[in-house]
Amino acid sequence: MGERDYMDLLELQQLIRESLTESFPGRYWVKAEIASWSPRANGHCYLSLSQSRSGKSIAEARAMIWNWRYPQLVRYFEDTTGQKLQAGITVLVRVQVNYSEVYGLTLYIDEIDAAFTLGEQALERQKAIEKLEKEGLMDLQKELALPDIPRKLAVVTSKTAAGYQDFRNHLLKNPQGYAFRLDLYEALMQGEQAPASITEALLQASEKEYDAILILRGGGSELDLQCFDDYELAVAIANCPVPVVTAIGHDKDVHIADMVAHESVKTPTALADLFLEAFEAQDAVLDALQDRIAAAIQHRVSALELLLQRSVGRISKGLLQKYADVARLKDAALHRLRFAAQARLGAAEQALALREARISATDPRNILSLGYVLVTGKDHQVLKTVKKVAVGDRIGVRFQDGAVTATVEEKYTE
């Protein structure tokens, strides 16, 4: 067996390095996803870049940012985009190809295009909106209707979220004394885990009987609020069987979650006002009904008085003409006429008083002021018989000054 020509490993590596140096003499802009990110104590940052297709990695490369360049690049990127330079984001970086006989291929990064990353985020947001529109999910929540008096509310937020306490105080301490049931479903409101956390809280709340589910988050940076542009979260909101109202960020912020929700407002106070105004509108309806009843009663009273006056006038005139020459008969007739008129007027007044008393007695507010209560079933309809109530049902009990919700423990039919 003859001797073979060969070279040692170092020679091969040197040939590869020389070939790469000749083929890639300058610097090149490369689009890639940061697969891993590892800043070191010595100031250098080691990372790996990757490219995927159909969920599979089709290219990977080791990269590095020297300690003299790393702080400037990170500060520039975060100031421009409002988010951290970290694994999982797509970037456009300028690299220099380097090959080491010991470490192999490494891409040295010395520049990053922050505007490209912003453009990628905007593109992903637009793709999500177009997909939701194509699937018919953008207006699905709009088809739901809030009750006339939305009293049972679920709030998806964090206890420490900006504006949550403002919302609670403004809603629950309203000067009109309107009563609300407010349940908190805690969730992460920023970061990568926020969409899944909010979705889970939304699903839990939708399994119970609420008039509306509120997603509340105060203002923040673009990065803090980026989770509310998540496609999966938007799908969960759109498919929720309960009307969802959002209050996210400030006036300048419009997120996909706002677009698919039943309704969106911008501040905690505005969110509370939305439900307070619903109660005020119902109060106005009741006041208008009371005014109409009072006007109808007054109209009937006036008509009755006019009728009596005309009747008395006609009768008096006829009797005077017929018995003008008979004073005794005239006096007697006039006496009987006055007596009859007074009796008729008295009877009419009594009938009118009785009607007024009946109307007043049937006024719900007067009935409640006497110590009675108004009981509603789980369908929110007034209960008039115990036959429609079962043990374990939740019922509403309305007093003159507020309302409570109770659970039926025992039932009696006598």
Secondary structure as a PSIPRED ss2 file (coil, helix, strand):
# PSIPRED VFORMAT (PSIPRED V4.0)

   1 M C   1.000  0.000  0.000
   2 G C   1.000  0.000  0.000
   3 E C   1.000  0.000  0.000
   4 R C   1.000  0.000  0.000
   5 D C   1.000  0.000  0.000
   6 Y C   1.000  0.000  0.000
   7 M C   1.000  0.000  0.000
   8 D C   1.000  0.000  0.000
   9 L H   0.000  1.000  0.000
  10 L H   0.000  1.000  0.000
  11 E H   0.000  1.000  0.000
  12 L H   0.000  1.000  0.000
  13 Q H   0.000  1.000  0.000
  14 Q H   0.000  1.000  0.000
  15 L H   0.000  1.000  0.000
  16 I H   0.000  1.000  0.000
  17 R H   0.000  1.000  0.000
  18 E H   0.000  1.000  0.000
  19 S H   0.000  1.000  0.000
  20 L H   0.000  1.000  0.000
  21 T H   0.000  1.000  0.000
  22 E H   0.000  1.000  0.000
  23 S H   0.000  1.000  0.000
  24 F C   1.000  0.000  0.000
  25 P C   1.000  0.000  0.000
  26 G C   1.000  0.000  0.000
  27 R E   0.000  0.000  1.000
  28 Y E   0.000  0.000  1.000
  29 W E   0.000  0.000  1.000
  30 V E   0.000  0.000  1.000
  31 K E   0.000  0.000  1.000
  32 A E   0.000  0.000  1.000
  33 E E   0.000  0.000  1.000
  34 I E   0.000  0.000  1.000
  35 A E   0.000  0.000  1.000
  36 S E   0.000  0.000  1.000
  37 W E   0.000  0.000  1.000
  38 S E   0.000  0.000  1.000
  39 P E   0.000  0.000  1.000
  40 R C   1.000  0.000  0.000
  41 A C   1.000  0.000  0.000
  42 N C   1.000  0.000  0.000
  43 G C   1.000  0.000  0.000
  44 H C   1.000  0.000  0.000
  45 C E   0.000  0.000  1.000
  46 Y E   0.000  0.000  1.000
  47 L E   0.000  0.000  1.000
  48 S E   0.000  0.000  1.000
  49 L E   0.000  0.000  1.000
  50 S E   0.000  0.000  1.000
  51 Q E   0.000  0.000  1.000
  52 S E   0.000  0.000  1.000
  53 R E   0.000  0.000  1.000
  54 S C   1.000  0.000  0.000
  55 G C   1.000  0.000  0.000
  56 K E   0.000  0.000  1.000
  57 S E   0.000  0.000  1.000
  58 I E   0.000  0.000  1.000
  59 A E   0.000  0.000  1.000
  60 E E   0.000  0.000  1.000
  61 A E   0.000  0.000  1.000
  62 R E   0.000  0.000  1.000
  63 A E   0.000  0.000  1.000
  64 M E   0.000  0.000  1.000
  65 I E   0.000  0.000  1.000
  66 W C   1.000  0.000  0.000
  67 N C   1.000  0.000  0.000
  68 W C   1.000  0.000  0.000
  69 R C   1.000  0.000  0.000
  70 Y H   0.000  1.000  0.000
  71 P H   0.000  1.000  0.000
  72 Q H   0.000  1.000  0.000
  73 L H   0.000  1.000  0.000
  74 V H   0.000  1.000  0.000
  75 R H   0.000  1.000  0.000
  76 Y H   0.000  1.000  0.000
  77 F H   0.000  1.000  0.000
  78 E H   0.000  1.000  0.000
  79 D H   0.000  1.000  0.000
  80 T H   0.000  1.000  0.000
  81 T H   0.000  1.000  0.000
  82 G C   1.000  0.000  0.000
  83 Q C   1.000  0.000  0.000
  84 K C   1.000  0.000  0.000
  85 L C   1.000  0.000  0.000
  86 Q C   1.000  0.000  0.000
  87 A C   1.000  0.000  0.000
  88 G C   1.000  0.000  0.000
  89 I C   1.000  0.000  0.000
  90 T E   0.000  0.000  1.000
  91 V E   0.000  0.000  1.000
  92 L E   0.000  0.000  1.000
  93 V E   0.000  0.000  1.000
  94 R E   0.000  0.000  1.000
  95 V E   0.000  0.000  1.000
  96 Q E   0.000  0.000  1.000
  97 V E   0.000  0.000  1.000
  98 N E   0.000  0.000  1.000
  99 Y E   0.000  0.000  1.000
 100 S E   0.000  0.000  1.000
 101 E C   1.000  0.000  0.000
 102 V C   1.000  0.000  0.000
 103 Y C   1.000  0.000  0.000
 104 G E   0.000  0.000  1.000
 105 L E   0.000  0.000  1.000
 106 T E   0.000  0.000  1.000
 107 L E   0.000  0.000  1.000
 108 Y E   0.000  0.000  1.000
 109 I E   0.000  0.000  1.000
 110 D E   0.000  0.000  1.000
 111 E E   0.000  0.000  1.000
 112 I E   0.000  0.000  1.000
 113 D C   1.000  0.000  0.000
 114 A H   0.000  1.000  0.000
 115 A H   0.000  1.000  0.000
 116 F H   0.000  1.000  0.000
 117 T H   0.000  1.000  0.000
 118 L H   0.000  1.000  0.000
 119 G H   0.000  1.000  0.000
 120 E H   0.000  1.000  0.000
 121 Q H   0.000  1.000  0.000
 122 A H   0.000  1.000  0.000
 123 L H   0.000  1.000  0.000
 124 E H   0.000  1.000  0.000
 125 R H   0.000  1.000  0.000
 126 Q H   0.000  1.000  0.000
 127 K H   0.000  1.000  0.000
 128 A H   0.000  1.000  0.000
 129 I H   0.000  1.000  0.000
 130 E H   0.000  1.000  0.000
 131 K H   0.000  1.000  0.000
 132 L H   0.000  1.000  0.000
 133 E H   0.000  1.000  0.000
 134 K H   0.000  1.000  0.000
 135 E C   1.000  0.000  0.000
 136 G C   1.000  0.000  0.000
 137 L C   1.000  0.000  0.000
 138 M C   1.000  0.000  0.000
 139 D C   1.000  0.000  0.000
 140 L C   1.000  0.000  0.000
 141 Q H   0.000  1.000  0.000
 142 K H   0.000  1.000  0.000
 143 E H   0.000  1.000  0.000
 144 L C   1.000  0.000  0.000
 145 A C   1.000  0.000  0.000
 146 L C   1.000  0.000  0.000
 147 P C   1.000  0.000  0.000
 148 D C   1.000  0.000  0.000
 149 I C   1.000  0.000  0.000
 150 P C   1.000  0.000  0.000
 151 R C   1.000  0.000  0.000
 152 K E   0.000  0.000  1.000
 153 L E   0.000  0.000  1.000
 154 A E   0.000  0.000  1.000
 155 V E   0.000  0.000  1.000
 156 V E   0.000  0.000  1.000
 157 T E   0.000  0.000  1.000
 158 S C   1.000  0.000  0.000
 159 K C   1.000  0.000  0.000
 160 T C   1.000  0.000  0.000
 161 A C   1.000  0.000  0.000
 162 A C   1.000  0.000  0.000
 163 G C   1.000  0.000  0.000
 164 Y H   0.000  1.000  0.000
 165 Q H   0.000  1.000  0.000
 166 D H   0.000  1.000  0.000
 167 F H   0.000  1.000  0.000
 168 R H   0.000  1.000  0.000
 169 N H   0.000  1.000  0.000
 170 H H   0.000  1.000  0.000
 171 L H   0.000  1.000  0.000
 172 L H   0.000  1.000  0.000
 173 K C   1.000  0.000  0.000
 174 N C   1.000  0.000  0.000
 175 P C   1.000  0.000  0.000
 176 Q C   1.000  0.000  0.000
 177 G C   1.000  0.000  0.000
 178 Y C   1.000  0.000  0.000
 179 A C   1.000  0.000  0.000
 180 F C   1.000  0.000  0.000
 181 R E   0.000  0.000  1.000
 182 L E   0.000  0.000  1.000
 183 D E   0.000  0.000  1.000
 184 L E   0.000  0.000  1.000
 185 Y E   0.000  0.000  1.000
 186 E E   0.000  0.000  1.000
 187 A C   1.000  0.000  0.000
 188 L C   1.000  0.000  0.000
 189 M C   1.000  0.000  0.000
 190 Q C   1.000  0.000  0.000
 191 G C   1.000  0.000  0.000
 192 E C   1.000  0.000  0.000
 193 Q C   1.000  0.000  0.000
 194 A H   0.000  1.000  0.000
 195 P H   0.000  1.000  0.000
 196 A H   0.000  1.000  0.000
 197 S H   0.000  1.000  0.000
 198 I H   0.000  1.000  0.000
 199 T H   0.000  1.000  0.000
 200 E H   0.000  1.000  0.000
 201 A H   0.000  1.000  0.000
 202 L H   0.000  1.000  0.000
 203 L H   0.000  1.000  0.000
 204 Q H   0.000  1.000  0.000
 205 A H   0.000  1.000  0.000
 206 S H   0.000  1.000  0.000
 207 E C   1.000  0.000  0.000
 208 K C   1.000  0.000  0.000
 209 E C   1.000  0.000  0.000
 210 Y C   1.000  0.000  0.000
 211 D C   1.000  0.000  0.000
 212 A E   0.000  0.000  1.000
 213 I E   0.000  0.000  1.000
 214 L E   0.000  0.000  1.000
 215 I E   0.000  0.000  1.000
 216 L E   0.000  0.000  1.000
 217 R E   0.000  0.000  1.000
 218 G C   1.000  0.000  0.000
 219 G C   1.000  0.000  0.000
 220 G C   1.000  0.000  0.000
 221 S C   1.000  0.000  0.000
 222 E H   0.000  1.000  0.000
 223 L H   0.000  1.000  0.000
 224 D H   0.000  1.000  0.000
 225 L H   0.000  1.000  0.000
 226 Q H   0.000  1.000  0.000
 227 C H   0.000  1.000  0.000
 228 F H   0.000  1.000  0.000
 229 D H   0.000  1.000  0.000
 230 D C   1.000  0.000  0.000
 231 Y H   0.000  1.000  0.000
 232 E H   0.000  1.000  0.000
 233 L H   0.000  1.000  0.000
 234 A H   0.000  1.000  0.000
 235 V H   0.000  1.000  0.000
 236 A H   0.000  1.000  0.000
 237 I H   0.000  1.000  0.000
 238 A H   0.000  1.000  0.000
 239 N C   1.000  0.000  0.000
 240 C C   1.000  0.000  0.000
 241 P C   1.000  0.000  0.000
 242 V C   1.000  0.000  0.000
 243 P C   1.000  0.000  0.000
 244 V E   0.000  0.000  1.000
 245 V E   0.000  0.000  1.000
 246 T E   0.000  0.000  1.000
 247 A E   0.000  0.000  1.000
 248 I E   0.000  0.000  1.000
 249 G C   1.000  0.000  0.000
 250 H C   1.000  0.000  0.000
 251 D C   1.000  0.000  0.000
 252 K C   1.000  0.000  0.000
 253 D C   1.000  0.000  0.000
 254 V C   1.000  0.000  0.000
 255 H C   1.000  0.000  0.000
 256 I H   0.000  1.000  0.000
 257 A H   0.000  1.000  0.000
 258 D H   0.000  1.000  0.000
 259 M H   0.000  1.000  0.000
 260 V H   0.000  1.000  0.000
 261 A C   1.000  0.000  0.000
 262 H C   1.000  0.000  0.000
 263 E E   0.000  0.000  1.000
 264 S E   0.000  0.000  1.000
 265 V E   0.000  0.000  1.000
 266 K C   1.000  0.000  0.000
 267 T C   1.000  0.000  0.000
 268 P H   0.000  1.000  0.000
 269 T H   0.000  1.000  0.000
 270 A H   0.000  1.000  0.000
 271 L H   0.000  1.000  0.000
 272 A H   0.000  1.000  0.000
 273 D H   0.000  1.000  0.000
 274 L H   0.000  1.000  0.000
 275 F H   0.000  1.000  0.000
 276 L H   0.000  1.000  0.000
 277 E H   0.000  1.000  0.000
 278 A H   0.000  1.000  0.000
 279 F H   0.000  1.000  0.000
 280 E H   0.000  1.000  0.000
 281 A H   0.000  1.000  0.000
 282 Q H   0.000  1.000  0.000
 283 D H   0.000  1.000  0.000
 284 A H   0.000  1.000  0.000
 285 V H   0.000  1.000  0.000
 286 L H   0.000  1.000  0.000
 287 D H   0.000  1.000  0.000
 288 A H   0.000  1.000  0.000
 289 L H   0.000  1.000  0.000
 290 Q H   0.000  1.000  0.000
 291 D H   0.000  1.000  0.000
 292 R H   0.000  1.000  0.000
 293 I H   0.000  1.000  0.000
 294 A H   0.000  1.000  0.000
 295 A H   0.000  1.000  0.000
 296 A H   0.000  1.000  0.000
 297 I H   0.000  1.000  0.000
 298 Q H   0.000  1.000  0.000
 299 H H   0.000  1.000  0.000
 300 R H   0.000  1.000  0.000
 301 V H   0.000  1.000  0.000
 302 S H   0.000  1.000  0.000
 303 A H   0.000  1.000  0.000
 304 L H   0.000  1.000  0.000
 305 E H   0.000  1.000  0.000
 306 L H   0.000  1.000  0.000
 307 L H   0.000  1.000  0.000
 308 L H   0.000  1.000  0.000
 309 Q H   0.000  1.000  0.000
 310 R H   0.000  1.000  0.000
 311 S H   0.000  1.000  0.000
 312 V H   0.000  1.000  0.000
 313 G H   0.000  1.000  0.000
 314 R H   0.000  1.000  0.000
 315 I H   0.000  1.000  0.000
 316 S H   0.000  1.000  0.000
 317 K H   0.000  1.000  0.000
 318 G H   0.000  1.000  0.000
 319 L H   0.000  1.000  0.000
 320 L H   0.000  1.000  0.000
 321 Q H   0.000  1.000  0.000
 322 K H   0.000  1.000  0.000
 323 Y C   1.000  0.000  0.000
 324 A C   1.000  0.000  0.000
 325 D C   1.000  0.000  0.000
 326 V C   1.000  0.000  0.000
 327 A H   0.000  1.000  0.000
 328 R H   0.000  1.000  0.000
 329 L H   0.000  1.000  0.000
 330 K H   0.000  1.000  0.000
 331 D H   0.000  1.000  0.000
 332 A H   0.000  1.000  0.000
 333 A H   0.000  1.000  0.000
 334 L H   0.000  1.000  0.000
 335 H H   0.000  1.000  0.000
 336 R H   0.000  1.000  0.000
 337 L H   0.000  1.000  0.000
 338 R H   0.000  1.000  0.000
 339 F H   0.000  1.000  0.000
 340 A H   0.000  1.000  0.000
 341 A H   0.000  1.000  0.000
 342 Q H   0.000  1.000  0.000
 343 A H   0.000  1.000  0.000
 344 R H   0.000  1.000  0.000
 345 L H   0.000  1.000  0.000
 346 G H   0.000  1.000  0.000
 347 A H   0.000  1.000  0.000
 348 A H   0.000  1.000  0.000
 349 E H   0.000  1.000  0.000
 350 Q H   0.000  1.000  0.000
 351 A H   0.000  1.000  0.000
 352 L H   0.000  1.000  0.000
 353 A H   0.000  1.000  0.000
 354 L H   0.000  1.000  0.000
 355 R H   0.000  1.000  0.000
 356 E H   0.000  1.000  0.000
 357 A H   0.000  1.000  0.000
 358 R H   0.000  1.000  0.000
 359 I H   0.000  1.000  0.000
 360 S H   0.000  1.000  0.000
 361 A H   0.000  1.000  0.000
 362 T H   0.000  1.000  0.000
 363 D C   1.000  0.000  0.000
 364 P H   0.000  1.000  0.000
 365 R H   0.000  1.000  0.000
 366 N H   0.000  1.000  0.000
 367 I H   0.000  1.000  0.000
 368 L H   0.000  1.000  0.000
 369 S H   0.000  1.000  0.000
 370 L C   1.000  0.000  0.000
 371 G C   1.000  0.000  0.000
 372 Y C   1.000  0.000  0.000
 373 V C   1.000  0.000  0.000
 374 L E   0.000  0.000  1.000
 375 V E   0.000  0.000  1.000
 376 T E   0.000  0.000  1.000
 377 G C   1.000  0.000  0.000
 378 K C   1.000  0.000  0.000
 379 D C   1.000  0.000  0.000
 380 H C   1.000  0.000  0.000
 381 Q C   1.000  0.000  0.000
 382 V E   0.000  0.000  1.000
 383 L C   1.000  0.000  0.000
 384 K C   1.000  0.000  0.000
 385 T C   1.000  0.000  0.000
 386 V H   0.000  1.000  0.000
 387 K H   0.000  1.000  0.000
 388 K H   0.000  1.000  0.000
 389 V C   1.000  0.000  0.000
 390 A C   1.000  0.000  0.000
 391 V C   1.000  0.000  0.000
 392 G C   1.000  0.000  0.000
 393 D C   1.000  0.000  0.000
 394 R E   0.000  0.000  1.000
 395 I E   0.000  0.000  1.000
 396 G E   0.000  0.000  1.000
 397 V E   0.000  0.000  1.000
 398 R E   0.000  0.000  1.000
 399 F E   0.000  0.000  1.000
 400 Q C   1.000  0.000  0.000
 401 D C   1.000  0.000  0.000
 402 G E   0.000  0.000  1.000
 403 A E   0.000  0.000  1.000
 404 V E   0.000  0.000  1.000
 405 T E   0.000  0.000  1.000
 406 A E   0.000  0.000  1.000
 407 T E   0.000  0.000  1.000
 408 V C   1.000  0.000  0.000
 409 E C   1.000  0.000  0.000
 410 E C   1.000  0.000  0.000
 411 K C   1.000  0.000  0.000
 412 Y C   1.000  0.000  0.000
 413 T C   1.000  0.000  0.000
 414 E C   1.000  0.000  0.000
